[in-house]
C-alpha cells in the first residue's frame, strides 16, 4: 500500500518518521556497539621455544655482545639508552656511534652491572646513554671489542611537535613461545612499519620456571634483539617482572628487570623506574606502575598529580597512558584487578582528556567505548560506567602469546562499554596522522600481515573532542 500525504501534515509526519528513524538507528548503533568476535581458532597454547632454537642463538665469537636493546634515553627523543650483555667477562662498556650524514665518530662510556638470583649469576649487563642526537636521523652504533664487534642502527624520532606523523607498535605479555615468535614476526612484517614499540608489561615469563630460571631472561633478550636493537621498546613493568620469591630468599622485587631494562625516569622527575613519561614526536606517553604503590601520598601518586598538568597538548596533542593491569576488562581473567587504580586515577584521566590507555595482563584483545565511572561517592549509587567524551579509549593488548595461553573465558553478557573483544594472539599499531586523527589497528596472528582484525579512528580529545565512537 502506498500513502500519499501532502502539505503541512505531510512535512510534520515526515519529521516524525525522520525522528523515529534516527531513534531506531541510534538504538541500533548502541545495541551493535558491543561485539564479541566469532573468529574461531584452535585452542592456542604453545610451549616455550627450546634454548637451542635459532631465535635464541648467541652471536658467534668469544664474549660477543648479546641481548642488545634500546629505549628512549631522555624526555624528548634526542637520547637513547643502549643495553647489552657480555656473557664471559666485562669487555668494553663503550658505544661507538655515528650519524649516517657524518663521518664524525663519537664514543660514549656506559656502566656495567650484574646480579645473582638464587643459583643464577648474570652476565655483565651494560647500559650506555647517548645524548644530544639530531632528530629524525639514522645512527649506527657498534658494541664490543676486537674482532667480535657488532653494529646496529636506529632512527631518532622527529622533533616533538603537534603535526608530525608517527607510528607506534603495541605488544604485551610476550613471553618466548612459538606464538610469541609469531607475534613479533607479524609486528616486524606489518606494512605500517612501527617506529617504536610500546610494551605494556610481562616480558620473559622466566618466573614460570622453578627458581625463576633466569636463563629465560637471557634467552628472551636474545629473542627480541632482532627488533629491540633497532627501535626503542618503551617499557612498562608487569607482574611477571616482580620476581619476588621469599621461598628461595629472593625478596628484592623487580631485581632482574631493573638490572636489565633501564628507562629514563629521572628525565621526568620520577623517583623510580616504574613510572615515568617521555615525549616522542606528537605523543606524550605516561607509563604507570600497577605493582608499585599508587594510593594517596605515595611517590607515584604525587608524581602523576604533578605530571598531568605539564602536558601541553599544543606541543604533544596525543596523551597516551601505558599500564599493565587493565581498568576496563570483561574477561574472567584478572577480573577487577585494575579496579583500585581506576578508582584512584580515573577522574584525572577524564579531567586531562587522556586519548587512549593501553594495558596488558589479560591474554586477549579488548577495546572499550569512551566511558567513565567517576560519579560514585559511596552514598549516591552512581556506580555504572557511562558514555563520556572526555574519557580515554581503553585497549587491552596482552595477547603477545606467552606460555600461559589465551584468556578465552568472557563475562556474559558483554558489557555495553566493551566495543570489541576477541581471544586471539596479536599486536596493535597506533598510527598518528596529525593533531586530530590517529588510526588504531589490531592484527591477529592468524591473518596475513596487512589484515586489520579491528580498527578505530581516534579523534584527539583536545583538538577534536567530538564523538569518535562510531568512526571507522
Ligand atoms: Fe600480567
Boltz pocket constraint, residues with backbone or C-beta under 6 A from the ligand:
constraints:
  - pocket:
      binder: B
      contacts: [[A, 173], [A, 201], [A, 202], [A, 238], [A, 239], [A, 240], [A, 324], [A, 360], [A, 361], [A, 362]]
      max_distance: 6.0
